[in-house]
Amino acid sequence: MLAAAPLPEVLPAEGVAGAAWLLVALPALGALVLFVGGRRTDRWGHLLGVATVVASFVVAAVLFAGSLALPAEERVRDLGLYEWIAVGSLNVEFGLRIDPLSLTFALLITGVGSLIHIYSVGYMSHDPNRRTFFAQLNLFVASMLVLVLGNGFVTLYLGWEGVGLASYLLIGFYTGRRSAGSAAKKAFLMNRVGDVGLALAIFLLFVELGTTQYAEVFARAGEISPGALTAITLLLLLGACGKSGQFPLQSWLPDAMEGPTPVSALIHAATMVTAGVYLIARSNPLYDLAPTGQLVVTIIGAITLVIGAIIGCAYDDIKKVLAYSTVSQIGYMMLAVGLGPVGYAAAIAHLLTHGFFKAGLFLGAGSVMHGMADETDMRRFGGLWRHMPVTFWTFTAGYLALIGFPFLSGFYSKDLIIEASLTAGPVAGWVFAVATLGAAGLTAFYMTRLMLMTFFGPERWRDLHPRRIDPADLEDPPEHYHPHESTSSMTVPMILLAIGSVGAGAFLVGGERLGHYLEASLGAPVEPYDVPAVFYVGLVPYLATALMLVGAGTAYLLVGRREVPVERPQRVSLPVRAARADLFANAINEGLIARPGIWLSRALVYLDNRGVDGVVNGTAAMLGGTSGRLRRTQTGFVRTYALTILGGSVVLVAALLTVGGLGG
């Protein structure tokens, strides 16, 4: 846990840190070559995609090792590359900030990204557009690195939008599916809502301070007026909610499972959805001065983690269960960063362990789909542990880590967040603790249900006809399912992620290694300050473990000891129907935002057509009609003009006589 600390002096990058630009340049170069090279790179494009991300990981590891050798006060360095925007008083430098927080994220992005790239070689081996897929993956990695390494809010925004573009392309990768296109559009539009909030926050920062660079903004955060500071933190939170799938912008994330499974692992488990957590953590000097902003962040995280856990209990689609699990787990992280200095390290620790076990779970789900004709309905699975032993054991490691099984990675990092929540106060602390503990029990329930339906019980897939959903696999479909283990290019990354799922938590949290390393970015490690909280903190591991066992046991009683029907029952209770309907999130968004937006657009179009255009067109028609009628008086005949003059003279004389008579 962390407390506020004086901001360290930002030093210019030198030596090894001066080569940090290679972190971004390598995957960006890979994307450029694959996009521009076209079909000429089809044979080796996937290898280039893998090599560039692996090379970027090596650079990140070297930079990380170099930072460990430095004193804490010298670990924050800026690498200025060039002057990007210079307009009037606005000066934006395109540069990189090399500090413990950015290097931690760089290691996660490139490390897990490398494993997912390697996995994709086998997973996408039969896809004719594999080269395009790797180009888009490289673009995503490069954009994500710009996001976390940028040394200012405008540079972060560049990476933020690049990630949005790449995710749109990857979610809609299967262009032949209407559902994929719809999911990509939904993700794009809902993220734009959050992006507007982030953009407005950056505008306000410039208005208040005349700069958007981290070093200057954080050093002068105390100069921002309290009202503006609250507005900035809330707008930053809106941006984080969009990118991280938090309430009320969470409904795009499960639909994003329409993309290939490696996309789900890379974007929606380990990297992109953590961008919101990074944004709040990076902006910690602002949030430390805005208690209202911190409280709202914590409340949003608590609501989201409960919502995600509840909905995850009702789905039968293996990827959507994991998607809502991601929504819930990111909620844990948002709750922690909202707690301020005591929660920052806990949030980052859970973010890192989540990157291991959730990426491993998604890759395991992809392996199951690979062996089951791209099937995602768990009701059509069962008994797969016999046919996919490596997938089963690696998936089990991720499952146990996620539910918080003692001494695995999730056990350590999740307990840190529950402990931190107790320091929020006598009332709020208990509310947040109950939410986190309750969600832990629900997590154990839906993940145990997933394990039982997928790997145990009778083999329900026998004698069923596969429902092929991938257009690339429509040629010669098998008549029945034939589950089998995946190739080594897929299983090796799963094994490595399983190792991280088992041991990463103890390594990061033990001895507060991560907290001490992040000190230069987030503050110095401290213990909880509330004496009653210290007493209750000692009970957290036992309470969490007990609720985990209750959740898993309930799933066994309801699922493991009963026959699972192949077809989902339609007659269910109202709570189950509500959970299956995403707790009516889509209906609420449509009723409160989408439909009113459509009506407003139609009203504005009508006003434009009948009002604005009506006035302009009506004036033009009036002038045209009047001139047309006046033109008819110009006949060109002398007799007509003489008659007109005579008539005018008569009228004039009559008028003069009338006026003269009235005057007499």
Secondary structure, 3 states (H helix, E strand, C coil): CEECCCCCCCEECCHHHHHCHHHHHHHHHHHHHHHHHHHHHCCCHHHHHHHHHHHHHHHHHHHHHHHHCCCHHHCCEEEEEEEEEEECCEEEEEEEEECHHHHHHHHHHHHHHHHHHHHHHHHCCCCCCHHHHHHHHHHHHHHHHHHHHECEHHHHHHHHHHHHHHHHHHHCCCCCCHHHHHHHHHHHHHHHHHHHHHHHHHHHHHHHHCCCEHHHHHHCHHHCCHHHHHHHHHHHHHHHHHHHCCCCCCCHHHHHHHCCHHHHHHHHHHCHHHHHHHHHHHCHHHHCCCHHHHHHHHHHHHHHHHHHHHHHCCCCEHHHHHHHHHHHHHHHHHHHHHCHHHCHHHHHHHHHHHHHHHHHHHHHHHHHHHHCCCCCEHHHCCCHHHCCHHHHHHHHHHHHHHCCCCCCHHHHHHHHHHHHHHHHCCCHHHHHHHHHHHHHHHHHHHHHHHHHHHHCCCCCCCCCCCCCCCHHHCCCCCCCCCCCCCCHHHHHHHHHHHHHHHHHHHHHHHHHHHHHHCHHHHCEECCCCCHHHHHHHCCHHHHHHHHHHHHHHHHHHHHHCCCCCCCCCCCCCHHHHHHHCHHHHHHHHHHHHHHHHHHHHHHHHHHHHHHHHHHHHHHHHHHHHHHHHHHCCCCCCHHHHHHHHHHHHHHHHHHHHHHHHHHC
